[in-house]
Amino acid sequence: MPKIEVNEKLFFNLLGTKYDYDTLERKLVCGKAELDEKPDMNQSADERVIKIELNDTNRPDLWSTGGVARQLRMHNGGKHSDYSHFLSRKGDIKDCGERIAYVEPDVKDVRPYMVSFVISGKAIDDPMLKDIIQTQEKLCWNFGRKRKTISMGVYRVGDIKWPVHYTAVDPDKTSFVPLACTEPMTCRQILTDHPKGKDFGWILEGAKKFPLLKDDKGEVMSMAPIINSATLGAVKVGDTGLMVELTGSEMEGLILSANIVACDFADAGYDILPVKVVHPYDTGFGKEITVPFFFQQDTKAKLSAINKLLGETLTKAQVLDALSRMDDTVTAKDVKDDVEFTITPPPYRNDFLHEVDVIEDVMIGLGLDTFKPQRPNDFTVGKLSDVTIFSRKAKELMVGLGYQEMIFNYLGSKRDYIDRMNIDAKNVIEIANPMSENYQYVRPSIIASLLRAESAAANAIFPHKIFEIGKVAFLEPSENTGTKTIQSLGFMTAANNANFNDMASEVSSLLYFLDHKYEVKEVADPRFISGRQAAILVNGKQVGIFGEVHPQVLENWQISVPCVAGELNLEELM
């Protein structure tokens, strides 16, 4: 979970009041946070740092000093901030004057999108500079997948000649002086020699051209997403105007991140000046985008649903007050014997996907300590579920057949679950806002997990016979939720003599002891060799598949021995 360090003086100034640490820890609950470490009391109040751990990953607006302070301030009944003077929205685009940035067509295949705004009004002090650096790191590392989808740069706006140009250049023929250096380096050289290039160079791996941001004089500002220049990109304490730019591959995430940073600085008393960025292609928000920009959709919730889920008898006034304490804009109208609330989130939030998210805000806005604990009064007898009992029987049989049980994660990467398996991604469930590309997809099959284990087991004595019983999930339009989750048995043998006939014999033994008669038919699954694979049918319905793993799949996993694998839907077999 994200952890942040906040300057004590800055934090309490933004909060508008001061708490002792025990009180602060109780108050942090409304931000799904807790004290990670109390400050060193031997330091002065100006130097003391409070360490806070955030327990939620879908609220990136809380990953900063300003974000946590705003949440506590609003929850305590504070006044709503007015961002309307700098916040554009559809039908109300703010004037940017000369503050324009042009995106060149050649960045489309490298890092296609950019947004920007300007901070001005007063000098940046040391706590604010440290906080913007921290916010930049947290947003780009966690929300931006280690800078792959979102990166952020900050520049001294007083030295910038507008308009700004975002283009792609030949990395071997373009050079500039990067931060922490005194001599020019080519863009290619930065990836191999500069510390930040070594850390993030993988993002530009394979790119023929590298993205470069420069002003109208041709002065280099940065090579996104790697490093700023040592001139325009060297921000210092005392600077009175900063340009913030964000580049990446997901426009919605870029706009949300820009809104978060802009609102944090607006709350701290700075002026926010919008910037218009002109793209030569559509971004999903049009070709021209002026940021900060409000794009969030309204969400509706009914009083009856709120009370049912929370187990309370709340009134309309109580719900309105609770949502107001979460900085939501709410309207309510009577509908028959119910009340329907329409919730407009603040510009720095985009985590309302369902009525349940609104109900969670009501719960937090009321305060968790307002809910009286109740002792359960239902008498129940605990027992194993039928699917667990059946799964245990299947496990015993697999062990009897000489297999070793494995346990894997249910989430993984596109590379593992799709690319290496030679399958289509159309039925695979993708996480909308993953914290890492390594946990971006829900596994549609156990076989990929088994192959991953085998790819790391080349030094173990053959044969390798492994299996797992666990959950798999996939898109299923016929289900109410659009997805389906099942209990599945995956098994695999890796050996020089592994073949279809031996696997068919083991499948026959397994289904015999599971008391099932079955049939097989030839299928065309790209994971297996054509003609050396079979679907398993029970009562005319396919419940599984097995076969010899395709050589291309084995090569994708860098496995050098033949493998046979199969998978059974245990819930269908029940």
Backbone torsions as a table, in degrees:
resi	resn	phi	psi	omega
1	MET	NA	148.5	-178.5
2	PRO	-63.2	142.6	174.0
3	LYS	-124.6	138.5	179.5
4	ILE	-127.2	156.0	175.0
5	GLU	-115.5	124.1	-177.2
6	VAL	-117.5	135.9	174.5
7	ASN	-67.8	124.9	-172.5
8	GLU	-58.7	-46.0	-177.6
9	LYS	-64.8	-45.3	178.9
10	LEU	-62.4	-42.5	-177.3
11	PHE	-62.1	-49.2	-177.4
12	PHE	-72.3	-27.5	173.7
13	ASN	-65.5	-42.9	177.8
14	LEU	-68.2	-33.6	-179.2
15	LEU	-71.9	-30.3	-179.7
16	GLY	86.1	3.2	177.3
17	THR	-158.1	170.9	-179.4
18	LYS	-126.5	134.2	178.3
19	TYR	-114.2	153.2	165.6
20	ASP	-74.2	167.5	-170.5
21	TYR	-69.0	-32.1	178.0
22	ASP	-66.9	-41.7	177.5
23	THR	-66.8	-40.9	179.4
24	LEU	-60.4	-39.9	-179.2
25	GLU	-63.7	-38.1	177.4
26	ARG	-68.1	-39.4	-178.2
27	LYS	-68.4	-30.4	-176.2
28	LEU	-65.6	-15.0	179.9
29	VAL	-58.3	-35.5	-178.3
30	CYS	-67.3	-16.6	175.6
31	GLY	-105.1	16.9	-177.8
32	LYS	51.5	47.0	-175.3
33	ALA	-136.8	168.1	176.9
34	GLU	-152.2	158.7	177.3
35	LEU	-69.9	126.2	176.8
36	ASP	-90.1	-35.0	179.6
37	GLU	-161.4	132.3	178.8
38	LYS	-78.3	155.8	-177.0
39	PRO	-67.4	162.4	172.5
40	ASP	-78.0	111.7	-174.8
41	MET	-72.3	-7.9	176.1
42	ASN	-77.6	-13.6	178.2
43	GLN	-87.7	160.5	176.8
44	SER	-72.7	162.8	-178.8
45	ALA	-61.5	-30.5	179.8
46	ASP	-70.8	-23.2	-174.9
47	GLU	-104.3	-15.9	-174.8
48	ARG	-65.8	141.0	-178.1
49	VAL	-122.2	128.3	176.7
50	ILE	-99.0	128.1	179.3
51	LYS	-99.6	125.0	-174.9
52	ILE	-123.3	135.4	175.5
53	GLU	-106.0	128.1	177.9
54	LEU	-92.6	132.7	-176.2
55	ASN	-102.8	17.8	180.0
56	ASP	-139.0	137.9	-178.4
57	THR	-104.2	-1.9	-179.5
58	ASN	-101.0	14.3	176.3
59	ARG	-126.3	70.9	179.8
60	PRO	-63.7	-16.0	177.1
61	ASP	-66.5	-15.1	-179.6
62	LEU	-91.6	-0.5	-175.4
63	TRP	-86.9	37.0	179.3
64	SER	-153.5	163.3	177.9
65	THR	-59.6	-46.8	-178.9
66	GLY	-64.5	-36.4	-178.9
67	GLY	-66.6	-45.8	179.0
68	VAL	-66.6	-42.6	179.5
69	ALA	-61.7	-41.5	179.4
70	ARG	-63.6	-42.4	-179.9
71	GLN	-61.7	-44.9	179.2
72	LEU	-67.9	-39.2	-179.6
73	ARG	-64.2	-44.9	179.5
74	MET	-67.1	-41.0	-178.5
75	HIS	-65.1	-25.6	179.6
76	ASN	-87.5	8.3	177.6
77	GLY	93.6	18.8	-178.2
78	GLY	-68.5	165.7	-178.8
79	LYS	-75.3	140.1	178.0
80	HIS	-66.8	136.3	176.4
81	SER	-75.1	145.6	179.4
82	ASP	-104.3	109.9	179.7
83	TYR	-105.2	7.0	-171.7
84	SER	-65.7	-25.2	-176.0
85	HIS	-72.4	-19.3	177.4
86	PHE	-122.1	-6.2	-174.1
87	LEU	-92.2	114.6	175.4
88	SER	-81.6	155.9	172.6
89	ARG	-152.8	169.4	-177.5
90	LYS	-56.3	124.9	-178.7
91	GLY	88.9	-5.8	-180.0
92	ASP	-144.7	74.3	-179.4
93	ILE	-91.2	125.5	-177.1
94	LYS	-72.1	150.0	178.4
95	ASP	-76.9	135.1	-176.8
96	CYS	-110.1	-5.8	-178.8
97	GLY	61.0	-129.5	-179.0
98	GLU	-84.1	-5.0	-175.9
99	ARG	-77.2	85.3	-177.5
100	ILE	-131.3	142.2	174.3
101	ALA	-125.5	139.5	-179.7
102	TYR	-112.9	128.6	176.6
103	VAL	-96.6	127.6	-178.9
104	GLU	-85.8	150.0	-175.9
105	PRO	-59.3	-27.8	-172.3
106	ASP	-74.9	-4.7	176.5
107	VAL	-89.6	-5.1	-173.9
108	LYS	-58.1	-38.5	-177.2
109	ASP	-89.1	-1.0	-178.0
110	VAL	-110.9	-61.2	-177.8
111	ARG	-153.8	88.0	-156.8
112	PRO	-77.3	-23.0	-168.4
113	TYR	-118.7	151.7	178.9
114	MET	-146.6	143.2	169.6
115	VAL	-136.1	162.6	-176.0
116	SER	-161.4	158.5	170.4
117	PHE	-157.4	172.7	-176.6
118	VAL	-122.6	139.2	174.5
119	ILE	-105.9	130.9	179.7
120	SER	-150.4	-175.3	173.8
121	GLY	111.0	-37.9	177.8
122	LYS	-157.4	163.9	-175.9
123	ALA	-70.0	147.0	176.5
124	ILE	-81.1	123.1	177.0
125	ASP	-93.0	177.6	-173.9
126	ASP	-63.9	-46.3	178.6
127	PRO	-60.5	-39.2	-179.8
128	MET	-69.2	-36.6	178.5
129	LEU	-65.3	-43.7	178.3
130	LYS	-63.9	-35.9	-178.0
131	ASP	-71.0	-38.5	179.3
132	ILE	-68.5	-33.7	176.0
133	ILE	-66.2	-41.8	178.3
134	GLN	-64.6	-44.0	178.3
135	THR	-60.8	-42.0	178.0
136	GLN	-58.9	-45.3	-177.8
137	GLU	-67.3	-44.0	-176.8
138	LYS	-67.8	-44.6	-179.7
139	LEU	-64.1	-45.8	-174.0
140	CYS	-76.9	-30.5	-179.0
141	TRP	-79.3	-48.8	-175.7
142	ASN	-87.0	-60.0	-177.1
143	PHE	-71.8	-32.5	-177.0
144	GLY	-96.9	14.4	176.4
145	ARG	53.0	58.0	178.4
146	LYS	58.6	41.8	178.1
147	ARG	76.0	-1.1	-176.9
148	LYS	-66.6	-45.7	-177.2
149	THR	-100.0	-22.3	179.2
150	ILE	-143.6	128.4	170.1
151	SER	-134.4	156.9	-173.4
152	MET	-135.6	138.1	176.0
153	GLY	-129.5	149.8	-179.3
154	VAL	-128.1	136.4	-172.2
155	TYR	-138.7	157.1	177.6
156	ARG	-78.0	108.8	-171.2
157	VAL	-71.5	-25.5	-177.9
158	GLY	-63.7	-23.4	-178.5
159	ASP	-99.3	1.9	-175.7
160	ILE	-90.7	133.5	174.0
161	LYS	-98.0	112.8	-179.8
162	TRP	-78.4	153.0	-2.6
163	PRO	-78.4	162.5	178.0
164	VAL	-93.9	149.6	-177.6
165	HIS	-124.6	129.3	177.7
166	TYR	-111.9	112.2	-171.0
167	THR	-137.5	178.6	175.7
168	ALA	-119.6	139.6	-172.9
169	VAL	-130.7	163.7	173.5
170	ASP	-70.6	117.1	-174.1
171	PRO	-67.9	-17.4	-178.9
172	ASP	-93.4	-13.1	-177.3
173	LYS	-113.4	-1.5	-178.2
174	THR	-115.7	132.3	-178.3
175	SER	-139.2	155.2	173.7
176	PHE	-161.4	171.2	179.5
177	VAL	-91.1	111.4	179.7
178	PRO	-80.4	164.5	176.6
179	LEU	-53.7	146.0	178.6
180	ALA	70.4	14.4	177.8
181	CYS	-131.1	162.8	179.4
182	THR	-118.8	-13.3	-179.0
183	GLU	-116.8	148.9	179.2
184	PRO	-64.1	149.5	175.3
185	MET	-135.7	144.1	174.3
186	THR	-70.1	158.8	179.8
187	CYS	-59.1	-39.3	177.9
188	ARG	-65.4	-39.9	-178.9
189	GLN	-66.8	-32.6	178.9
190	ILE	-61.1	-38.1	-179.5
191	LEU	-64.8	-31.3	-175.8
192	THR	-96.9	-27.3	-171.8
193	ASP	-111.2	-27.7	-176.9
194	HIS	-86.4	140.2	-179.5
195	PRO	-54.4	-42.4	179.4
196	LYS	-69.6	-31.9	175.8
197	GLY	-65.3	-38.9	177.7
198	LYS	-67.3	-34.3	-178.7
199	ASP	-73.9	-40.4	-170.1
200	PHE	-121.5	7.2	-178.9
201	GLY	-62.3	-24.4	-179.4
202	TRP	-59.7	-24.3	-178.7
203	ILE	-66.2	-34.2	-177.8
204	LEU	-97.8	7.9	-178.2
205	GLU	-58.6	128.7	178.6
206	GLY	86.8	-8.0	-179.0
207	ALA	-74.8	134.9	178.7
208	LYS	-76.9	-32.0	176.3
209	LYS	-126.4	153.1	-179.2
210	PHE	-110.0	142.9	179.0
211	PRO	-71.7	140.8	-179.1
212	LEU	-140.1	136.4	177.4
213	LEU	-111.1	128.9	180.0
214	LYS	-145.8	159.0	179.3
215	ASP	-89.0	-175.7	-172.8
216	ASP	-71.5	-14.6	175.2
217	LYS	-83.2	-9.3	-176.0
218	GLY	91.8	4.0	179.0
219	GLU	-72.6	126.2	-178.0
220	VAL	-71.3	132.8	177.1
221	MET	-99.9	-42.7	178.6
222	SER	-168.4	162.8	167.4
223	MET	-112.1	95.7	-177.8
224	ALA	-71.9	142.9	-0.2
225	PRO	-100.7	30.7	-168.7
226	ILE	-93.4	-60.8	-169.0
227	ILE	-157.1	146.4	173.0
228	ASN	-78.2	165.3	172.6
229	SER	-80.1	163.5	180.0
230	ALA	-82.5	-1.8	-179.7
231	THR	-103.1	-84.1	-178.0
232	LEU	-67.5	-23.6	-175.9
233	GLY	-94.4	7.0	-179.6
234	ALA	-98.0	86.9	-178.2
235	VAL	-80.1	139.4	-177.4
236	LYS	-132.7	161.1	173.6
237	VAL	-60.0	133.3	-179.7
238	GLY	103.5	-13.4	176.1
239	ASP	-63.4	137.1	-174.7
240	THR	-102.0	-6.7	178.2
241	GLY	-148.6	131.6	-179.7
242	LEU	-128.3	138.0	169.8
243	MET	-98.4	130.0	177.0
244	VAL	-109.9	127.0	175.4
245	GLU	-126.9	148.7	176.2
246	LEU	-131.8	131.8	177.1
247	THR	-123.9	157.0	178.8
248	GLY	168.9	-162.6	-174.8
249	SER	-113.0	-2.1	-179.4
250	GLU	-128.3	104.8	-173.6
251	MET	-62.6	-41.3	-178.6
252	GLU	-61.4	-42.3	177.3
253	GLY	-65.0	-37.0	178.1
254	LEU	-63.8	-45.2	-178.7
255	ILE	-65.2	-43.6	179.2
256	LEU	-61.0	-44.0	179.4
257	SER	-62.2	-41.5	178.1
258	ALA	-63.4	-42.3	178.2
259	ASN	-60.7	-41.2	-179.7
260	ILE	-60.2	-50.5	-177.7
261	VAL	-65.6	-41.6	-179.1
262	ALA	-63.8	-44.0	-179.7
263	CYS	-66.1	-37.0	177.1
264	ASP	-60.2	-45.4	-178.9
265	PHE	-73.3	-32.5	175.8
266	ALA	-63.7	-41.3	177.8
267	ASP	-64.3	-27.0	-179.9
268	ALA	-86.0	3.1	175.4
269	GLY	97.0	9.1	178.6
270	TYR	-89.9	155.9	174.6
271	ASP	-87.8	138.9	178.3
272	ILE	-111.6	124.1	-179.7
273	LEU	-114.0	121.5	-177.7
274	PRO	-71.0	156.4	176.5
275	VAL	-126.7	136.5	176.3
276	LYS	-94.2	127.7	177.5
277	VAL	-113.0	126.0	-176.9
278	VAL	-105.8	116.8	176.9
279	HIS	-99.1	148.9	177.1
280	PRO	-83.1	0.2	-179.1
281	TYR	-141.4	165.2	-177.4
282	ASP	-72.0	139.0	-178.1
283	THR	-105.8	-2.1	-170.3
284	GLY	96.3	-17.1	175.2
285	PHE	-122.1	20.2	-175.4
286	GLY	94.4	177.6	179.4
287	LYS	-82.0	-30.7	178.2
288	GLU	-107.9	129.7	179.7
289	ILE	-132.0	124.6	177.9
290	THR	-106.0	122.4	-173.7
291	VAL	-120.4	144.2	4.8
292	PRO	-64.9	145.6	-174.7
293	PHE	-139.6	130.2	179.3
294	PHE	-89.7	120.5	-176.9
295	PHE	-129.0	-1.3	-173.2
296	GLN	-68.3	147.9	178.7
297	GLN	-94.6	151.9	175.5
298	ASP	-71.0	153.8	175.3
299	THR	-128.3	142.0	-177.7
300	LYS	-110.3	150.0	175.7
301	ALA	-150.7	146.5	179.8
302	LYS	-105.2	147.8	-178.3
303	LEU	-59.5	-38.8	-179.4
304	SER	-62.3	-40.1	179.3
305	ALA	-68.6	-38.5	178.6
306	ILE	-61.9	-48.3	-178.4
307	ASN	-67.7	-35.3	-179.6
308	LYS	-65.8	-45.3	-176.6
309	LEU	-73.5	-34.6	-179.3
310	LEU	-88.3	-11.8	-179.3
311	GLY	68.4	33.3	-177.1
312	GLU	-124.9	177.3	173.9
313	THR	-124.8	63.3	-176.2
314	LEU	-74.2	151.3	175.7
315	THR	-95.0	168.6	177.6
316	LYS	-59.0	-42.3	-178.4
317	ALA	-63.6	-39.2	179.9
318	GLN	-65.6	-40.4	179.3
319	VAL	-67.0	-42.9	178.8
320	LEU	-60.9	-41.4	179.9
321	ASP	-66.8	-42.2	-178.9
322	ALA	-63.2	-44.5	-179.1
323	LEU	-69.6	-32.2	176.2
324	SER	-63.7	-34.5	179.0
325	ARG	-72.0	-10.1	174.9
326	MET	-101.9	11.4	178.6
327	ASP	67.5	23.6	175.9
328	ASP	-88.7	146.5	172.1
329	THR	-96.0	124.0	-169.6
330	VAL	-130.6	139.6	167.6
331	THR	-123.4	153.0	-178.4
332	ALA	-135.2	142.6	175.2
333	LYS	-140.4	145.0	179.2
334	ASP	-76.6	131.4	179.4
335	VAL	-128.8	102.6	-177.1
336	LYS	53.9	-119.0	-178.9
337	ASP	-97.3	23.2	-174.7
338	ASP	-136.8	175.6	175.0
339	VAL	-126.9	130.3	178.5
340	GLU	-107.8	125.3	179.2
341	PHE	-102.2	136.9	173.2
342	THR	-112.4	118.5	-172.3
343	ILE	-109.2	124.8	172.9
344	THR	-106.7	115.3	-177.3
345	PRO	-71.6	159.9	174.0
346	PRO	-67.3	162.1	-173.6
347	PRO	-65.8	-16.3	-178.3
348	TYR	-93.7	5.5	179.0
349	ARG	-123.9	143.6	176.4
350	ASN	-146.9	40.5	-174.8
351	ASP	-109.4	13.9	176.6
352	PHE	-91.4	105.6	180.0
353	LEU	-111.4	-19.0	-170.3
354	HIS	-156.7	163.6	176.6
355	GLU	-55.1	-32.6	-179.4
356	VAL	-62.3	-33.7	178.3
357	ASP	-65.0	-36.3	175.7
358	VAL	-65.7	-42.4	-179.5
359	ILE	-63.4	-36.6	176.4
360	GLU	-62.9	-40.7	177.8
361	ASP	-64.1	-38.4	175.9
362	VAL	-60.3	-45.0	-179.5
363	MET	-60.9	-46.8	-179.2
364	ILE	-69.0	-40.1	179.4
365	GLY	-61.9	-37.9	176.5
366	LEU	-67.9	-32.6	-175.8
367	GLY	101.1	125.8	-176.5
368	LEU	-62.7	-26.9	-178.6
369	ASP	-76.0	-5.3	177.5
370	THR	-84.5	-12.1	179.4
371	PHE	-89.8	119.0	-178.8
372	LYS	-76.7	129.8	178.8
373	PRO	-67.3	142.4	178.9
374	GLN	-125.0	136.3	177.9
375	ARG	-78.7	131.6	178.3
376	PRO	-59.1	137.5	-179.4
377	ASN	-117.5	3.8	176.7
378	ASP	-86.4	136.7	176.9
379	PHE	-94.9	119.7	180.0
380	THR	-130.3	153.5	176.5
381	VAL	-110.2	120.2	-179.0
382	GLY	-76.9	140.8	176.1
383	LYS	-156.3	163.9	177.6
384	LEU	-70.4	144.3	176.1
385	SER	-71.7	160.0	-179.6
386	ASP	-60.3	-39.5	-178.4
387	VAL	-68.3	-32.4	176.9
388	THR	-68.0	-42.7	178.7
389	ILE	-61.5	-45.5	179.9
390	PHE	-65.4	-38.9	179.6
391	SER	-64.3	-38.4	179.4
392	ARG	-65.8	-37.0	176.7
393	LYS	-63.6	-43.2	178.3
394	ALA	-63.4	-37.7	178.0
395	LYS	-61.5	-44.3	-179.6
396	GLU	-61.7	-39.1	179.3
397	LEU	-67.6	-40.4	179.8
398	MET	-65.3	-40.2	176.6
399	VAL	-63.5	-39.7	177.6
400	GLY	-63.7	-27.1	177.3
401	LEU	-84.6	3.3	175.5
402	GLY	94.7	14.1	-178.6
403	TYR	-93.3	152.9	176.9
404	GLN	-109.3	132.8	-176.2
405	GLU	-77.8	141.4	177.1
406	MET	-123.7	161.2	175.2
407	ILE	-133.2	128.3	-175.9
408	PHE	-128.0	166.9	173.0
409	ASN	-71.4	152.9	176.1
410	TYR	-87.9	-14.4	179.4
411	LEU	-110.3	147.1	178.8
412	GLY	-158.9	-166.9	-174.3
413	SER	-98.3	162.0	174.8
414	LYS	-61.4	-37.4	-179.5
415	ARG	-60.8	-43.7	-176.8
416	ASP	-75.9	-45.7	-171.7
417	TYR	-85.1	-21.4	-174.4
418	ILE	-122.3	-62.0	-172.6
419	ASP	-61.2	-49.8	-177.2
420	ARG	-71.2	-20.8	-178.5
421	MET	-93.4	-0.9	178.4
422	ASN	59.2	34.0	-178.4
423	ILE	-113.3	166.2	176.9
424	ASP	-82.1	143.8	-176.8
425	ALA	-88.3	2.0	-169.5
426	LYS	-64.0	-29.2	-178.6
427	ASN	-104.5	7.2	-178.0
428	VAL	-91.2	135.2	-177.9
429	ILE	-81.9	124.0	177.6
430	GLU	-105.4	135.5	177.0
431	ILE	-71.8	131.2	-174.4
432	ALA	-66.1	-38.8	-175.4
433	ASN	-138.5	66.3	-177.2
434	PRO	-71.5	151.4	177.6
435	MET	-81.1	-18.8	-179.8
436	SER	-150.7	146.2	178.0
437	GLU	-67.2	-16.1	176.8
438	ASN	-73.2	-13.9	178.8
439	TYR	-130.8	49.9	-172.0
440	GLN	-96.1	-23.5	-174.9
441	TYR	-128.1	149.4	172.2
442	VAL	-87.0	134.7	-173.2
443	ARG	-67.9	132.1	178.3
444	PRO	-91.0	-7.3	-176.9
445	SER	-158.9	151.7	178.6
446	ILE	-82.3	-21.6	-174.1
447	ILE	-58.1	-37.7	178.5
448	ALA	-61.6	-39.1	178.9
449	SER	-65.0	-39.4	179.1
450	LEU	-65.7	-41.1	178.6
451	LEU	-66.5	-34.3	177.1
452	ARG	-62.6	-42.2	177.8
453	ALA	-64.7	-41.8	-179.1
454	GLU	-65.1	-34.9	-178.9
455	SER	-63.9	-20.0	-179.8
456	ALA	-105.7	10.0	-172.5
457	ALA	-120.1	27.1	-174.4
458	ALA	-64.5	-24.3	-176.2
459	ASN	-87.9	-7.1	179.1
460	ALA	-79.8	151.5	-177.2
461	ILE	-68.0	131.7	178.7
462	PHE	-83.0	156.4	2.6
463	PRO	-79.8	155.9	173.6
464	HIS	-105.3	121.0	179.1
465	LYS	-125.3	108.1	-174.6
466	ILE	-130.4	155.0	177.9
467	PHE	-151.2	163.8	172.1
468	GLU	-147.4	143.9	169.9
469	ILE	-114.2	120.0	-177.6
470	GLY	-167.6	-170.7	-175.8
471	LYS	-88.8	143.0	166.5
472	VAL	-131.2	156.4	-177.9
473	ALA	-143.6	153.1	-179.1
474	PHE	-158.2	164.5	178.3
475	LEU	-71.9	133.7	-179.1
476	GLU	-144.0	96.8	-175.2
477	PRO	-57.3	-26.7	-177.3
478	SER	-73.1	-16.5	177.9
479	GLU	-81.9	152.6	-179.8
480	ASN	-61.3	-35.8	-178.2
481	THR	-86.2	-9.0	-176.9
482	GLY	82.0	-1.4	178.7
483	THR	-134.9	162.3	177.7
484	LYS	-138.6	135.0	178.4
485	THR	-118.3	131.3	-178.2
486	ILE	-132.5	159.4	172.3
487	GLN	-88.3	124.2	-171.8
488	SER	-128.4	150.6	174.1
489	LEU	-113.5	118.9	176.0
490	GLY	-114.4	139.8	-177.0
491	PHE	-145.6	151.2	-176.2
492	MET	-155.0	142.8	173.8
493	THR	-121.5	131.0	176.3
494	ALA	-119.1	117.7	-179.1
495	ALA	-165.9	160.2	180.0
496	ASN	-63.0	-28.4	-178.8
497	ASN	-107.3	18.1	178.8
498	ALA	-64.4	131.6	-176.6
499	ASN	-152.3	167.5	-176.4
500	PHE	-60.6	-42.5	-174.4
501	ASN	-63.8	-42.3	179.0
502	ASP	-65.2	-40.4	178.9
503	MET	-65.6	-38.9	178.4
504	ALA	-60.5	-38.2	178.7
505	SER	-65.0	-41.0	-179.7
506	GLU	-70.0	-38.7	176.6
507	VAL	-61.8	-40.4	178.3
508	SER	-61.3	-44.2	179.4
509	SER	-64.3	-44.1	-178.8
510	LEU	-60.3	-48.7	-177.4
511	LEU	-71.1	-28.3	176.2
512	TYR	-63.7	-46.9	-178.3
513	PHE	-76.5	-15.0	171.5
514	LEU	-90.1	7.8	174.7
515	ASP	63.7	47.2	178.7
516	HIS	-131.9	133.7	167.4
517	LYS	-90.0	142.9	-174.4
518	TYR	-144.8	166.0	173.5
519	GLU	-128.7	163.7	175.5
520	VAL	-127.4	152.5	173.9
521	LYS	-145.7	154.0	-178.9
522	GLU	-73.0	138.4	178.0
523	VAL	-132.1	176.7	-179.6
524	ALA	-126.3	79.3	178.8
525	ASP	-100.2	123.2	-175.4
526	PRO	-64.3	-11.7	179.3
527	ARG	-77.2	-19.0	-174.3
528	PHE	-120.3	163.8	178.9
529	ILE	-71.6	134.7	178.5
530	SER	-61.6	132.1	-178.8
531	GLY	83.6	-8.4	178.6
532	ARG	-121.8	39.3	180.0
533	GLN	-147.3	157.3	-178.4
534	ALA	-152.5	142.3	171.4
535	ALA	-86.5	145.8	179.1
536	ILE	-101.4	122.0	-178.3
537	LEU	-113.3	131.9	173.0
538	VAL	-124.7	122.1	-176.1
539	ASN	55.3	37.3	177.3
540	GLY	79.7	-0.2	-178.1
541	LYS	-112.8	135.9	-179.7
542	GLN	-71.5	125.8	-179.5
543	VAL	-119.7	-1.4	-179.7
544	GLY	-179.1	-175.8	-178.3
545	ILE	-156.2	152.0	172.5
546	PHE	-152.8	162.1	179.8
547	GLY	167.1	-179.9	178.1
548	GLU	-83.9	126.6	-176.2
549	VAL	-64.7	135.2	-176.3
550	HIS	-61.8	138.9	179.5
551	PRO	-56.2	-34.3	179.8
552	GLN	-66.0	-38.3	177.0
553	VAL	-64.6	-43.5	178.1
554	LEU	-61.7	-39.9	178.3
555	GLU	-65.8	-38.9	177.8
556	ASN	-58.7	-35.3	-179.7
557	TRP	-91.7	-1.1	-178.2
558	GLN	59.1	43.6	176.3
559	ILE	-101.9	129.1	-171.1
560	SER	-103.7	1.1	179.2
561	VAL	-117.2	152.8	177.1
562	PRO	-62.1	146.7	179.3
563	CYS	-134.6	141.3	169.3
564	VAL	-119.6	141.2	-174.9
565	ALA	-145.9	162.0	177.4
566	GLY	-158.2	169.3	-179.9
567	GLU	-151.5	140.5	-178.9
568	LEU	-127.7	139.1	174.2
569	ASN	-84.6	101.6	-175.3
570	LEU	-67.6	-30.9	-179.3
571	GLU	-67.3	-35.6	175.5
572	GLU	-69.3	-36.4	179.8
573	LEU	-69.0	-24.7	178.2
574	MET	-65.0	NA	NA
